[in-house]
Amino acid sequence: MADGKDSRTDRLLEHEYDGITEYDNPMPRWWLLTFAGTVIFSVVYVFNVGPVGNGKGRIADYEAEMAAAAALVPPTPTAVDPSQLLAMAKDEEAVEEGEEVFTTYCASCHGPDGGGLIGPNLTDNMWIHGGAPESVYKTIAEGVLAKGMPPWEKSLKPEQMTSVTAYVLSLAGSSPTNPKAPEGEPYTP
Ligand code: HEC
């Protein structure tokens, strides 16, 4: 052609809408290559991922990731260290914190000084469920639902659980104003 242009390009199509005309030029090479690339990638992708390909699949991947994360977090101890509880029972600050928890959540059933109301006397050496530190902790944590003692493990924070246990242990030998008659078996440390 006289202007040097390829005869295959810049050829006007025959239609015209509202004065708009268009060429029928091929897509640029870079665009076609990119497009072909995405098609090839999609095939590779399908065969690498998921139940379709040779990957493990997103559910297995999710479970593997969750297991790895769980391995990083130490499991919450259900068993507490008895000697730590005993030490806390002698620690003024811990006992004070425990008393606050006790006044809020426990006094309604065990009396404001632990002497017992609906619930048993917690100041004597007689225990229905054991008076060892870990037994007292366990009773508080798991409760005795059938007998009207709620479980506290889920509603109290771990530090509230240990401090209220320490407070209960610190009550040993105290003289409540209106003590309930002893129940259970004697416990001697
Ligand atoms: C709704 C009433 C109620 C509340 C609130 C309650 N308790 Fe009790 N608790 C009981 C009853 C009833 C028992 C006796 C269970 C039995 O007979 O087996 C008991 C038993 C216990 C025992 C075991 C006593 C033993 O002799 O073995 C401990 C320790 C105890 N409670 C601590 C607590 C603490 C700490 C709280 C507060 C965080 C609390 N309780 C809140 C009713 C209650």
Boltz pocket constraint, residues with backbone or C-beta under 6 A from the ligand:
constraints:
  - pocket:
      binder: B
      contacts: [[A, 101], [A, 102], [A, 105], [A, 106], [A, 107], [A, 108], [A, 109], [A, 110], [A, 118], [A, 119], [A, 120], [A, 121], [A, 122], [A, 126], [A, 127], [A, 128], [A, 129], [A, 130], [A, 136], [A, 139], [A, 140], [A, 144], [A, 147], [A, 148], [A, 149], [A, 150], [A, 152], [A, 164], [A, 165], [A, 168], [A, 183], [A, 184]]
      max_distance: 6.0
